[in-house]
Amino acid sequence: MLALLFFTLSIGQSFADGAAAPQGVVEPRWLAPLRVDTSPWRYRRGLESATATIICRAKADGRVDQCQIAAENPPDSGLGRTLIMAARKARVDTATLGPSGSEARIAFTANYQLEYY
């Protein structure tokens, strides 16, 4: 029997249970979106699904830093840390950060699901 494994990862500006974004968080337009590594280490650890939300600072030059894990389920799954590492290479359109293109807080959620076919 042959089993095919697929990793799906969705990233968006959504929050748990359809809740609104935390106060002061803006939704930017991405110039260089997050590229999250979906390598099979999660499968080896037995992780079939996970969700994580991180909140970061988008700087006036478009770079993203000062990221923190706001939520992660299951706790310590590693998905939050993986998102933080991916955010280091992401870039946002500074015109979407606010009226003056200044720094802003941004947040995003990733849902990871291992699917068997």
Biopython code that builds the backbone (N, CA, C, O; Angstrom):
import numpy as np
from Bio.PDB.StructureBuilder import StructureBuilder

atoms = [
    (1, "MET", "N", (0.846, -1.179, 0.000)),
    (1, "MET", "CA", (0.000, 0.000, 0.000)),
    (1, "MET", "C", (0.887, 1.236, 0.000)),
    (1, "MET", "O", (1.880, 1.308, 0.724)),
    (2, "LEU", "N", (0.517, 2.185, -0.808)),
    (2, "LEU", "CA", (1.272, 3.422, -0.919)),
    (2, "LEU", "C", (0.468, 4.550, -0.284)),
    (2, "LEU", "O", (-0.704, 4.747, -0.605)),
    (3, "ALA", "N", (1.096, 5.274, 0.602)),
    (3, "ALA", "CA", (0.433, 6.422, 1.230)),
    (3, "ALA", "C", (1.168, 7.683, 0.805)),
    (3, "ALA", "O", (2.390, 7.766, 0.926)),
    (4, "LEU", "N", (0.437, 8.645, 0.318)),
    (4, "LEU", "CA", (1.013, 9.923, -0.052)),
    (4, "LEU", "C", (0.725, 10.922, 1.051)),
    (4, "LEU", "O", (-0.394, 10.990, 1.560)),
    (5, "LEU", "N", (1.721, 11.686, 1.415)),
    (5, "LEU", "CA", (1.571, 12.682, 2.461)),
    (5, "LEU", "C", (1.679, 14.065, 1.849)),
    (5, "LEU", "O", (2.586, 14.331, 1.060)),
    (6, "PHE", "N", (0.769, 14.936, 2.206)),
    (6, "PHE", "CA", (0.805, 16.313, 1.745)),
    (6, "PHE", "C", (0.743, 17.233, 2.949)),
    (6, "PHE", "O", (-0.030, 17.001, 3.879)),
    (7, "PHE", "N", (1.540, 18.253, 2.930)),
    (7, "PHE", "CA", (1.524, 19.262, 3.971)),
    (7, "PHE", "C", (0.796, 20.477, 3.415)),
    (7, "PHE", "O", (1.172, 20.991, 2.361)),
    (8, "THR", "N", (-0.210, 20.932, 4.085)),
    (8, "THR", "CA", (-0.872, 22.152, 3.650)),
    (8, "THR", "C", (-0.672, 23.208, 4.718)),
    (8, "THR", "O", (-0.754, 22.929, 5.914)),
    (9, "LEU", "N", (-0.416, 24.390, 4.280)),
    (9, "LEU", "CA", (-0.198, 25.502, 5.198)),
    (9, "LEU", "C", (-0.933, 26.702, 4.652)),
    (9, "LEU", "O", (-0.697, 27.129, 3.522)),
    (10, "SER", "N", (-1.813, 27.237, 5.448)),
    (10, "SER", "CA", (-2.499, 28.453, 5.031)),
    (10, "SER", "C", (-2.098, 29.573, 5.966)),
    (10, "SER", "O", (-2.059, 29.401, 7.184)),
    (11, "ILE", "N", (-1.804, 30.713, 5.387)),
    (11, "ILE", "CA", (-1.386, 31.876, 6.164)),
    (11, "ILE", "C", (-2.337, 33.005, 5.832)),
    (11, "ILE", "O", (-2.648, 33.256, 4.668)),
    (12, "GLY", "N", (-2.784, 33.669, 6.850)),
    (12, "GLY", "CA", (-3.698, 34.767, 6.612)),
    (12, "GLY", "C", (-3.740, 35.733, 7.773)),
    (12, "GLY", "O", (-3.000, 35.602, 8.749)),
    (13, "GLN", "N", (-4.612, 36.694, 7.646)),
    (13, "GLN", "CA", (-4.773, 37.726, 8.656)),
    (13, "GLN", "C", (-5.930, 37.362, 9.578)),
    (13, "GLN", "O", (-6.516, 38.246, 10.201)),
    (14, "SER", "N", (-6.268, 36.089, 9.677)),
    (14, "SER", "CA", (-7.391, 35.676, 10.496)),
    (14, "SER", "C", (-6.960, 35.452, 11.936)),
    (14, "SER", "O", (-5.778, 35.284, 12.237)),
    (15, "PHE", "N", (-7.947, 35.454, 12.810)),
    (15, "PHE", "CA", (-7.674, 35.241, 14.229)),
    (15, "PHE", "C", (-8.624, 34.183, 14.757)),
    (15, "PHE", "O", (-9.649, 33.891, 14.141)),
    (16, "ALA", "N", (-8.284, 33.619, 15.885)),
    (16, "ALA", "CA", (-9.031, 32.505, 16.448)),
    (16, "ALA", "C", (-10.523, 32.809, 16.530)),
    (16, "ALA", "O", (-10.919, 33.897, 16.947)),
    (17, "ASP", "N", (-11.352, 31.838, 16.128)),
    (17, "ASP", "CA", (-12.804, 31.913, 16.222)),
    (17, "ASP", "C", (-13.378, 33.169, 15.575)),
    (17, "ASP", "O", (-14.401, 33.683, 16.028)),
    (18, "GLY", "N", (-12.731, 33.673, 14.515)),
    (18, "GLY", "CA", (-13.244, 34.828, 13.809)),
    (18, "GLY", "C", (-13.136, 36.129, 14.573)),
    (18, "GLY", "O", (-13.772, 37.115, 14.201)),
    (19, "ALA", "N", (-12.344, 36.156, 15.633)),
    (19, "ALA", "CA", (-12.198, 37.367, 16.437)),
    (19, "ALA", "C", (-11.526, 38.464, 15.620)),
    (19, "ALA", "O", (-10.808, 38.194, 14.657)),
    (20, "ALA", "N", (-11.767, 39.677, 16.016)),
    (20, "ALA", "CA", (-11.148, 40.826, 15.350)),
    (20, "ALA", "C", (-9.660, 40.871, 15.671)),
    (20, "ALA", "O", (-9.207, 40.285, 16.653)),
    (21, "ALA", "N", (-8.919, 41.564, 14.843)),
    (21, "ALA", "CA", (-7.489, 41.744, 15.079)),
    (21, "ALA", "C", (-7.279, 42.488, 16.388)),
    (21, "ALA", "O", (-8.092, 43.337, 16.754)),
    (22, "PRO", "N", (-6.196, 42.180, 17.098)),
    (22, "PRO", "CA", (-5.902, 42.922, 18.326)),
    (22, "PRO", "C", (-5.805, 44.418, 18.039)),
    (22, "PRO", "O", (-5.435, 44.823, 16.938)),
    (23, "GLN", "N", (-6.134, 45.216, 19.016)),
    (23, "GLN", "CA", (-6.124, 46.672, 18.847)),
    (23, "GLN", "C", (-4.757, 47.154, 18.392)),
    (23, "GLN", "O", (-3.728, 46.734, 18.922)),
    (24, "GLY", "N", (-4.758, 48.035, 17.410)),
    (24, "GLY", "CA", (-3.516, 48.610, 16.906)),
    (24, "GLY", "C", (-2.829, 47.775, 15.850)),
    (24, "GLY", "O", (-1.750, 48.147, 15.388)),
    (25, "VAL", "N", (-3.417, 46.652, 15.448)),
    (25, "VAL", "CA", (-2.809, 45.786, 14.445)),
    (25, "VAL", "C", (-3.408, 46.120, 13.087)),
    (25, "VAL", "O", (-4.628, 46.184, 12.939)),
    (26, "VAL", "N", (-2.542, 46.334, 12.089)),
    (26, "VAL", "CA", (-2.995, 46.653, 10.737)),
    (26, "VAL", "C", (-2.753, 45.460, 9.820)),
    (26, "VAL", "O", (-1.931, 44.589, 10.104)),
    (27, "GLU", "N", (-3.487, 45.443, 8.718)),
    (27, "GLU", "CA", (-3.293, 44.397, 7.718)),
    (27, "GLU", "C", (-2.495, 44.973, 6.560)),
    (27, "GLU", "O", (-3.017, 45.790, 5.802)),
    (28, "PRO", "N", (-1.242, 44.566, 6.407)),
    (28, "PRO", "CA", (-0.408, 45.133, 5.343)),
    (28, "PRO", "C", (-0.600, 44.401, 4.026)),
    (28, "PRO", "O", (-1.175, 43.314, 3.973)),
    (29, "ARG", "N", (-0.107, 45.018, 2.971)),
    (29, "ARG", "CA", (0.034, 44.334, 1.686)),
    (29, "ARG", "C", (1.464, 43.814, 1.656)),
    (29, "ARG", "O", (2.405, 44.550, 1.949)),
    (30, "TRP", "N", (1.621, 42.551, 1.302)),
    (30, "TRP", "CA", (2.938, 41.925, 1.325)),
    (30, "TRP", "C", (3.666, 42.146, 0.009)),
    (30, "TRP", "O", (3.116, 41.875, -1.059)),
    (31, "LEU", "N", (4.896, 42.634, 0.077)),
    (31, "LEU", "CA", (5.771, 42.721, -1.092)),
    (31, "LEU", "C", (6.554, 41.425, -1.237)),
    (31, "LEU", "O", (6.769, 40.947, -2.351)),
    (32, "ALA", "N", (6.976, 40.859, -0.122)),
    (32, "ALA", "CA", (7.649, 39.561, -0.075)),
    (32, "ALA", "C", (6.957, 38.776, 1.035)),
    (32, "ALA", "O", (7.323, 38.909, 2.203)),
    (33, "PRO", "N", (5.958, 37.954, 0.685)),
    (33, "PRO", "CA", (5.194, 37.242, 1.707)),
    (33, "PRO", "C", (6.021, 36.179, 2.421)),
    (33, "PRO", "O", (7.106, 35.802, 1.977)),
    (34, "LEU", "N", (5.484, 35.716, 3.524)),
    (34, "LEU", "CA", (6.137, 34.669, 4.291)),
    (34, "LEU", "C", (6.269, 33.409, 3.448)),
    (34, "LEU", "O", (5.338, 33.003, 2.753)),
    (35, "ARG", "N", (7.418, 32.816, 3.525)),
    (35, "ARG", "CA", (7.659, 31.523, 2.894)),
    (35, "ARG", "C", (8.021, 30.571, 4.028)),
    (35, "ARG", "O", (9.150, 30.569, 4.519)),
    (36, "VAL", "N", (7.058, 29.775, 4.430)),
    (36, "VAL", "CA", (7.218, 28.910, 5.593)),
    (36, "VAL", "C", (7.688, 27.534, 5.159)),
    (36, "VAL", "O", (7.128, 26.938, 4.239)),
    (37, "ASP", "N", (8.708, 27.039, 5.818)),
    (37, "ASP", "CA", (9.249, 25.711, 5.545)),
    (37, "ASP", "C", (8.283, 24.655, 6.076)),
    (37, "ASP", "O", (8.031, 24.595, 7.279)),
    (38, "THR", "N", (7.746, 23.830, 5.193)),
    (38, "THR", "CA", (6.855, 22.746, 5.611)),
    (38, "THR", "C", (7.573, 21.404, 5.511)),
    (38, "THR", "O", (6.999, 20.408, 5.070)),
    (39, "SER", "N", (8.818, 21.396, 5.921)),
    (39, "SER", "CA", (9.614, 20.171, 5.840)),
    (39, "SER", "C", (9.012, 19.068, 6.706)),
    (39, "SER", "O", (8.253, 19.344, 7.635)),
    (40, "PRO", "N", (9.344, 17.854, 6.406)),
    (40, "PRO", "CA", (8.698, 16.713, 7.071)),
    (40, "PRO", "C", (9.082, 16.487, 8.531)),
    (40, "PRO", "O", (8.663, 15.481, 9.105)),
    (41, "TRP", "N", (9.851, 17.363, 9.155)),
    (41, "TRP", "CA", (10.181, 17.130, 10.565)),
    (41, "TRP", "C", (8.928, 17.078, 11.421)),
    (41, "TRP", "O", (8.907, 16.386, 12.438)),
    (42, "ARG", "N", (7.886, 17.794, 11.030)),
    (42, "ARG", "CA", (6.647, 17.771, 11.803)),
    (42, "ARG", "C", (6.020, 16.383, 11.757)),
    (42, "ARG", "O", (5.468, 15.908, 12.749)),
    (43, "TYR", "N", (6.110, 15.737, 10.595)),
    (43, "TYR", "CA", (5.583, 14.374, 10.487)),
    (43, "TYR", "C", (6.369, 13.423, 11.372)),
    (43, "TYR", "O", (5.796, 12.562, 12.040)),
    (44, "ARG", "N", (7.672, 13.584, 11.372)),
    (44, "ARG", "CA", (8.505, 12.702, 12.199)),
    (44, "ARG", "C", (8.198, 12.886, 13.682)),
    (44, "ARG", "O", (8.344, 11.949, 14.467)),
    (45, "ARG", "N", (7.779, 14.072, 14.063)),
    (45, "ARG", "CA", (7.433, 14.327, 15.459)),
    (45, "ARG", "C", (6.000, 13.911, 15.768)),
    (45, "ARG", "O", (5.568, 13.998, 16.917)),
    (46, "GLY", "N", (5.259, 13.461, 14.760)),
    (46, "GLY", "CA", (3.896, 13.027, 14.973)),
    (46, "GLY", "C", (2.878, 14.153, 14.991)),
    (46, "GLY", "O", (1.751, 13.955, 15.445)),
    (47, "LEU", "N", (3.245, 15.313, 14.513)),
    (47, "LEU", "CA", (2.347, 16.454, 14.514)),
    (47, "LEU", "C", (1.522, 16.439, 13.232)),
    (47, "LEU", "O", (2.070, 16.594, 12.140)),
    (48, "GLU", "N", (0.218, 16.256, 13.355)),
    (48, "GLU", "CA", (-0.648, 16.211, 12.186)),
    (48, "GLU", "C", (-1.334, 17.534, 11.908)),
    (48, "GLU", "O", (-1.720, 17.798, 10.770)),
    (49, "SER", "N", (-1.495, 18.373, 12.926)),
    (49, "SER", "CA", (-2.079, 19.689, 12.694)),
    (49, "SER", "C", (-1.603, 20.651, 13.771)),
    (49, "SER", "O", (-1.284, 20.252, 14.891)),
    (50, "ALA", "N", (-1.562, 21.917, 13.407)),
    (50, "ALA", "CA", (-1.153, 22.952, 14.352)),
    (50, "ALA", "C", (-1.653, 24.298, 13.844)),
    (50, "ALA", "O", (-1.891, 24.478, 12.649)),
    (51, "THR", "N", (-1.806, 25.230, 14.761)),
    (51, "THR", "CA", (-2.196, 26.601, 14.442)),
    (51, "THR", "C", (-1.341, 27.531, 15.280)),
    (51, "THR", "O", (-1.084, 27.261, 16.453)),
    (52, "ALA", "N", (-0.903, 28.621, 14.680)),
    (52, "ALA", "CA", (-0.120, 29.604, 15.424)),
    (52, "ALA", "C", (-0.420, 30.998, 14.897)),
    (52, "ALA", "O", (-0.659, 31.189, 13.705)),
    (53, "THR", "N", (-0.406, 31.964, 15.797)),
    (53, "THR", "CA", (-0.549, 33.371, 15.447)),
    (53, "THR", "C", (0.641, 34.111, 16.018)),
    (53, "THR", "O", (0.993, 33.931, 17.184)),
    (54, "ILE", "N", (1.266, 34.951, 15.191)),
    (54, "ILE", "CA", (2.346, 35.791, 15.681)),
    (54, "ILE", "C", (1.996, 37.253, 15.417)),
    (54, "ILE", "O", (1.286, 37.580, 14.466)),
    (55, "ILE", "N", (2.509, 38.114, 16.275)),
    (55, "ILE", "CA", (2.351, 39.559, 16.126)),
    (55, "ILE", "C", (3.753, 40.146, 16.016)),
    (55, "ILE", "O", (4.636, 39.834, 16.815)),
    (56, "CYS", "N", (3.943, 40.996, 15.018)),
    (56, "CYS", "CA", (5.264, 41.559, 14.739)),
    (56, "CYS", "C", (5.174, 43.070, 14.557)),
    (56, "CYS", "O", (4.089, 43.648, 14.501)),
    (57, "ARG", "N", (6.336, 43.683, 14.467)),
    (57, "ARG", "CA", (6.425, 45.089, 14.105)),
    (57, "ARG", "C", (6.851, 45.155, 12.642)),
    (57, "ARG", "O", (7.840, 44.542, 12.241)),
    (58, "ALA", "N", (6.089, 45.909, 11.854)),
    (58, "ALA", "CA", (6.487, 46.196, 10.479)),
    (58, "ALA", "C", (7.164, 47.552, 10.512)),
    (58, "ALA", "O", (6.553, 48.554, 10.885)),
    (59, "LYS", "N", (8.409, 47.579, 10.128)),
    (59, "LYS", "CA", (9.185, 48.819, 10.187)),
    (59, "LYS", "C", (8.899, 49.710, 8.986)),
    (59, "LYS", "O", (8.374, 49.258, 7.968)),
    (60, "ALA", "N", (9.250, 50.968, 9.121)),
    (60, "ALA", "CA", (9.010, 51.954, 8.069)),
    (60, "ALA", "C", (9.732, 51.606, 6.764)),
    (60, "ALA", "O", (9.359, 52.109, 5.704)),
    (61, "ASP", "N", (10.757, 50.753, 6.827)),
    (61, "ASP", "CA", (11.453, 50.342, 5.608)),
    (61, "ASP", "C", (10.877, 49.044, 5.016)),
    (61, "ASP", "O", (11.399, 48.532, 4.026)),
    (62, "GLY", "N", (9.801, 48.513, 5.622)),
    (62, "GLY", "CA", (9.156, 47.318, 5.102)),
    (62, "GLY", "C", (9.609, 46.020, 5.726)),
    (62, "GLY", "O", (8.984, 44.981, 5.516)),
    (63, "ARG", "N", (10.680, 46.060, 6.488)),
    (63, "ARG", "CA", (11.146, 44.842, 7.150)),
    (63, "ARG", "C", (10.248, 44.517, 8.340)),
    (63, "ARG", "O", (9.560, 45.389, 8.870)),
    (64, "VAL", "N", (10.265, 43.252, 8.750)),
    (64, "VAL", "CA", (9.448, 42.771, 9.861)),
    (64, "VAL", "C", (10.378, 42.287, 10.965)),
    (64, "VAL", "O", (11.309, 41.523, 10.710)),
    (65, "ASP", "N", (10.122, 42.737, 12.204)),
    (65, "ASP", "CA", (10.941, 42.283, 13.331)),
    (65, "ASP", "C", (10.110, 42.284, 14.610)),
    (65, "ASP", "O", (8.901, 42.517, 14.568)),
    (66, "GLN", "N", (10.740, 42.030, 15.718)),
    (66, "GLN", "CA", (10.125, 41.991, 17.047)),
    (66, "GLN", "C", (8.881, 41.102, 17.084)),
    (66, "GLN", "O", (7.864, 41.475, 17.668)),
    (67, "CYS", "N", (8.964, 39.941, 16.467)),
    (67, "CYS", "CA", (7.831, 39.020, 16.429)),
    (67, "CYS", "C", (7.721, 38.246, 17.731)),
    (67, "CYS", "O", (8.722, 37.873, 18.342)),
    (68, "GLN", "N", (6.490, 38.016, 18.136)),
    (68, "GLN", "CA", (6.190, 37.226, 19.325)),
    (68, "GLN", "C", (5.040, 36.290, 19.008)),
    (68, "GLN", "O", (4.145, 36.622, 18.231)),
    (69, "ILE", "N", (5.076, 35.130, 19.615)),
    (69, "ILE", "CA", (3.990, 34.172, 19.446)),
    (69, "ILE", "C", (2.824, 34.631, 20.314)),
    (69, "ILE", "O", (2.956, 34.757, 21.532)),
    (70, "ALA", "N", (1.673, 34.881, 19.674)),
    (70, "ALA", "CA", (0.474, 35.300, 20.399)),
    (70, "ALA", "C", (-0.376, 34.095, 20.799)),
    (70, "ALA", "O", (-1.044, 34.115, 21.833)),
    (71, "ALA", "N", (-0.346, 33.051, 19.976)),
    (71, "ALA", "CA", (-1.097, 31.830, 20.258)),
    (71, "ALA", "C", (-0.473, 30.687, 19.484)),
    (71, "ALA", "O", (0.025, 30.873, 18.374)),
    (72, "GLU", "N", (-0.504, 29.505, 20.074)),
    (72, "GLU", "CA", (0.031, 28.317, 19.402)),
    (72, "GLU", "C", (-0.684, 27.093, 19.955)),
    (72, "GLU", "O", (-0.754, 26.888, 21.167)),
    (73, "ASN", "N", (-1.218, 26.275, 19.033)),
    (73, "ASN", "CA", (-1.910, 25.068, 19.448)),
    (73, "ASN", "C", (-1.531, 23.930, 18.504)),
    (73, "ASN", "O", (-1.748, 24.051, 17.299)),
    (74, "PRO", "N", (-0.982, 22.846, 19.002)),
    (74, "PRO", "CA", (-0.686, 22.597, 20.406)),
    (74, "PRO", "C", (0.504, 23.441, 20.876)),
    (74, "PRO", "O", (1.373, 23.807, 20.085)),
    (75, "PRO", "N", (0.524, 23.737, 22.164)),
    (75, "PRO", "CA", (1.635, 24.530, 22.710)),
    (75, "PRO", "C", (2.975, 23.858, 22.414)),
    (75, "PRO", "O", (3.089, 22.633, 22.442)),
    (76, "ASP", "N", (3.963, 24.662, 22.137)),
    (76, "ASP", "CA", (5.318, 24.182, 21.855)),
    (76, "ASP", "C", (5.397, 23.258, 20.642)),
    (76, "ASP", "O", (6.276, 22.399, 20.567)),
    (77, "SER", "N", (4.478, 23.437, 19.696)),
    (77, "SER", "CA", (4.510, 22.610, 18.482)),
    (77, "SER", "C", (5.650, 23.002, 17.556)),
    (77, "SER", "O", (6.080, 22.206, 16.722)),
    (78, "GLY", "N", (6.141, 24.232, 17.702)),
    (78, "GLY", "CA", (7.208, 24.714, 16.847)),
    (78, "GLY", "C", (6.714, 25.550, 15.684)),
    (78, "GLY", "O", (7.519, 26.188, 15.005)),
    (79, "LEU", "N", (5.408, 25.567, 15.433)),
    (79, "LEU", "CA", (4.896, 26.336, 14.305)),
    (79, "LEU", "C", (5.075, 27.834, 14.528)),
    (79, "LEU", "O", (5.420, 28.555, 13.592)),
    (80, "GLY", "N", (4.851, 28.311, 15.740)),
    (80, "GLY", "CA", (5.046, 29.728, 16.034)),
    (80, "GLY", "C", (6.481, 30.153, 15.778)),
    (80, "GLY", "O", (6.722, 31.198, 15.174)),
    (81, "ARG", "N", (7.417, 29.365, 16.225)),
    (81, "ARG", "CA", (8.839, 29.666, 16.007)),
    (81, "ARG", "C", (9.179, 29.629, 14.516)),
    (81, "ARG", "O", (9.963, 30.447, 14.035)),
    (82, "THR", "N", (8.588, 28.683, 13.790)),
    (82, "THR", "CA", (8.805, 28.594, 12.351)),
    (82, "THR", "C", (8.282, 29.844, 11.652)),
    (82, "THR", "O", (8.920, 30.339, 10.723)),
    (83, "LEU", "N", (7.129, 30.363, 12.083)),
    (83, "LEU", "CA", (6.593, 31.597, 11.509)),
    (83, "LEU", "C", (7.505, 32.778, 11.785)),
    (83, "LEU", "O", (7.727, 33.614, 10.908)),
    (84, "ILE", "N", (8.034, 32.851, 13.002)),
    (84, "ILE", "CA", (8.946, 33.949, 13.347)),
    (84, "ILE", "C", (10.182, 33.923, 12.451)),
    (84, "ILE", "O", (10.639, 34.969, 11.990)),
    (85, "MET", "N", (10.718, 32.734, 12.207)),
    (85, "MET", "CA", (11.892, 32.618, 11.340)),
    (85, "MET", "C", (11.544, 33.050, 9.909)),
    (85, "MET", "O", (12.352, 33.702, 9.247)),
    (86, "ALA", "N", (10.355, 32.693, 9.433)),
    (86, "ALA", "CA", (9.936, 33.080, 8.083)),
    (86, "ALA", "C", (9.706, 34.582, 7.982)),
    (86, "ALA", "O", (9.951, 35.178, 6.933)),
    (87, "ALA", "N", (9.239, 35.196, 9.057)),
    (87, "ALA", "CA", (8.949, 36.636, 9.040)),
    (87, "ALA", "C", (10.207, 37.469, 8.835)),
    (87, "ALA", "O", (10.119, 38.603, 8.365)),
    (88, "ARG", "N", (11.355, 36.943, 9.170)),
    (88, "ARG", "CA", (12.608, 37.685, 9.006)),
    (88, "ARG", "C", (12.888, 38.035, 7.556)),
    (88, "ARG", "O", (13.589, 39.009, 7.280)),
    (89, "LYS", "N", (12.348, 37.250, 6.621)),
    (89, "LYS", "CA", (12.587, 37.494, 5.197)),
    (89, "LYS", "C", (11.408, 38.177, 4.520)),
    (89, "LYS", "O", (11.496, 38.532, 3.345)),
    (90, "ALA", "N", (10.313, 38.367, 5.237)),
    (90, "ALA", "CA", (9.119, 38.983, 4.659)),
    (90, "ALA", "C", (9.296, 40.494, 4.567)),
    (90, "ALA", "O", (10.052, 41.093, 5.333)),
    (91, "ARG", "N", (8.588, 41.099, 3.617)),
    (91, "ARG", "CA", (8.601, 42.548, 3.446)),
    (91, "ARG", "C", (7.178, 43.016, 3.187)),
    (91, "ARG", "O", (6.411, 42.353, 2.488)),
    (92, "VAL", "N", (6.831, 44.173, 3.761)),
    (92, "VAL", "CA", (5.494, 44.724, 3.570)),
    (92, "VAL", "C", (5.577, 46.046, 2.811)),
    (92, "VAL", "O", (6.609, 46.717, 2.800)),
    (93, "ASP", "N", (4.463, 46.396, 2.181)),
    (93, "ASP", "CA", (4.344, 47.670, 1.498)),
    (93, "ASP", "C", (4.129, 48.737, 2.563)),
    (93, "ASP", "O", (3.106, 48.723, 3.249)),
    (94, "THR", "N", (5.059, 49.646, 2.711)),
    (94, "THR", "CA", (4.983, 50.642, 3.785)),
    (94, "THR", "C", (3.786, 51.579, 3.621)),
    (94, "THR", "O", (3.344, 52.180, 4.601)),
    (95, "ALA", "N", (3.263, 51.714, 2.427)),
    (95, "ALA", "CA", (2.095, 52.577, 2.225)),
    (95, "ALA", "C", (0.858, 52.019, 2.918)),
    (95, "ALA", "O", (-0.098, 52.755, 3.164)),
    (96, "THR", "N", (0.867, 50.714, 3.238)),
    (96, "THR", "CA", (-0.289, 50.100, 3.899)),
    (96, "THR", "C", (-0.158, 50.082, 5.413)),
    (96, "THR", "O", (-1.022, 49.538, 6.099)),
    (97, "LEU", "N", (0.903, 50.666, 5.944)),
    (97, "LEU", "CA", (1.133, 50.631, 7.390)),
    (97, "LEU", "C", (0.416, 51.739, 8.143)),
    (97, "LEU", "O", (0.249, 51.650, 9.359)),
    (98, "GLY", "N", (0.006, 52.744, 7.466)),
    (98, "GLY", "CA", (-0.662, 53.855, 8.123)),
    (98, "GLY", "C", (-0.559, 55.100, 7.272)),
    (98, "GLY", "O", (0.021, 55.075, 6.187)),
    (99, "PRO", "N", (-1.124, 56.187, 7.766)),
    (99, "PRO", "CA", (-1.157, 57.417, 6.961)),
    (99, "PRO", "C", (0.226, 57.959, 6.610)),
    (99, "PRO", "O", (0.402, 58.559, 5.549)),
    (100, "SER", "N", (1.189, 57.758, 7.469)),
    (100, "SER", "CA", (2.514, 58.309, 7.186)),
    (100, "SER", "C", (3.512, 57.239, 6.774)),
    (100, "SER", "O", (4.693, 57.531, 6.590)),
    (101, "GLY", "N", (3.043, 55.989, 6.627)),
    (101, "GLY", "CA", (3.969, 54.916, 6.284)),
    (101, "GLY", "C", (4.928, 54.598, 7.405)),
    (101, "GLY", "O", (6.046, 54.140, 7.169)),
    (102, "SER", "N", (4.486, 54.845, 8.637)),
    (102, "SER", "CA", (5.348, 54.614, 9.792)),
    (102, "SER", "C", (5.295, 53.149, 10.212)),
    (102, "SER", "O", (4.670, 52.324, 9.546)),
    (103, "GLU", "N", (5.945, 52.841, 11.303)),
    (103, "GLU", "CA", (5.943, 51.490, 11.824)),
    (103, "GLU", "C", (4.539, 51.116, 12.297)),
    (103, "GLU", "O", (3.748, 51.978, 12.681)),
    (104, "ALA", "N", (4.244, 49.812, 12.262)),
    (104, "ALA", "CA", (2.933, 49.341, 12.686)),
    (104, "ALA", "C", (3.046, 47.920, 13.196)),
    (104, "ALA", "O", (4.001, 47.206, 12.887)),
    (105, "ARG", "N", (2.064, 47.519, 13.977)),
    (105, "ARG", "CA", (1.978, 46.129, 14.420)),
    (105, "ARG", "C", (1.150, 45.353, 13.413)),
    (105, "ARG", "O", (0.090, 45.801, 12.978)),
    (106, "ILE", "N", (1.653, 44.178, 13.051)),
    (106, "ILE", "CA", (0.938, 43.296, 12.136)),
    (106, "ILE", "C", (0.829, 41.927, 12.791)),
    (106, "ILE", "O", (1.620, 41.585, 13.671)),
    (107, "ALA", "N", (-0.141, 41.156, 12.364)),
    (107, "ALA", "CA", (-0.324, 39.814, 12.903)),
    (107, "ALA", "C", (-0.785, 38.897, 11.788)),
    (107, "ALA", "O", (-1.427, 39.338, 10.835)),
    (108, "PHE", "N", (-0.460, 37.636, 11.909)),
    (108, "PHE", "CA", (-0.977, 36.658, 10.974)),
    (108, "PHE", "C", (-1.003, 35.288, 11.625)),
    (108, "PHE", "O", (-0.260, 35.001, 12.564)),
    (109, "THR", "N", (-1.875, 34.461, 11.101)),
    (109, "THR", "CA", (-2.100, 33.122, 11.622)),
    (109, "THR", "C", (-1.749, 32.109, 10.542)),
    (109, "THR", "O", (-2.014, 32.336, 9.362)),
    (110, "ALA", "N", (-1.161, 31.005, 10.941)),
    (110, "ALA", "CA", (-0.897, 29.897, 10.024)),
    (110, "ALA", "C", (-1.573, 28.651, 10.572)),
    (110, "ALA", "O", (-1.547, 28.378, 11.772)),
    (111, "ASN", "N", (-2.171, 27.914, 9.668)),
    (111, "ASN", "CA", (-2.785, 26.630, 9.997)),
    (111, "ASN", "C", (-2.038, 25.555, 9.227)),
    (111, "ASN", "O", (-1.932, 25.626, 8.003)),
    (112, "TYR", "N", (-1.526, 24.575, 9.925)),
    (112, "TYR", "CA", (-0.752, 23.487, 9.332)),
    (112, "TYR", "C", (-1.574, 22.213, 9.433)),
    (112, "TYR", "O", (-2.125, 21.911, 10.491)),
    (113, "GLN", "N", (-1.661, 21.467, 8.342)),
    (113, "GLN", "CA", (-2.415, 20.219, 8.347)),
    (113, "GLN", "C", (-1.681, 19.167, 7.514)),
    (113, "GLN", "O", (-1.345, 19.410, 6.356)),
    (114, "LEU", "N", (-1.441, 18.021, 8.097)),
    (114, "LEU", "CA", (-0.863, 16.900, 7.382)),
    (114, "LEU", "C", (-2.021, 16.078, 6.839)),
    (114, "LEU", "O", (-2.900, 15.656, 7.591)),
    (115, "GLU", "N", (-2.017, 15.851, 5.527)),
    (115, "GLU", "CA", (-3.104, 15.118, 4.906)),
    (115, "GLU", "C", (-2.575, 13.824, 4.301)),
    (115, "GLU", "O", (-1.508, 13.801, 3.687)),
    (116, "TYR", "N", (-3.320, 12.771, 4.479)),
    (116, "TYR", "CA", (-2.969, 11.468, 3.928)),
    (116, "TYR", "C", (-3.840, 11.192, 2.708)),
    (116, "TYR", "O", (-5.056, 11.376, 2.758)),
    (117, "TYR", "N", (-3.227, 10.754, 1.615)),
    (117, "TYR", "CA", (-3.985, 10.420, 0.403)),
    (117, "TYR", "C", (-3.654, 9.008, -0.013)),
    (117, "TYR", "O", (-4.181, 8.520, -1.013)),
]
sb = StructureBuilder()
sb.init_structure("model")
sb.init_model(0)
sb.init_chain("A")
sb.init_seg("    ")
for serial, (resi, resn, name, xyz) in enumerate(atoms, 1):
    if name == "N":
        sb.init_residue(resn, " ", resi, " ")
    sb.init_atom(name, np.array(xyz, "f"), 0.0, 1.0, " ", f" {name:<3s}", serial, name[0])
structure = sb.get_structure()
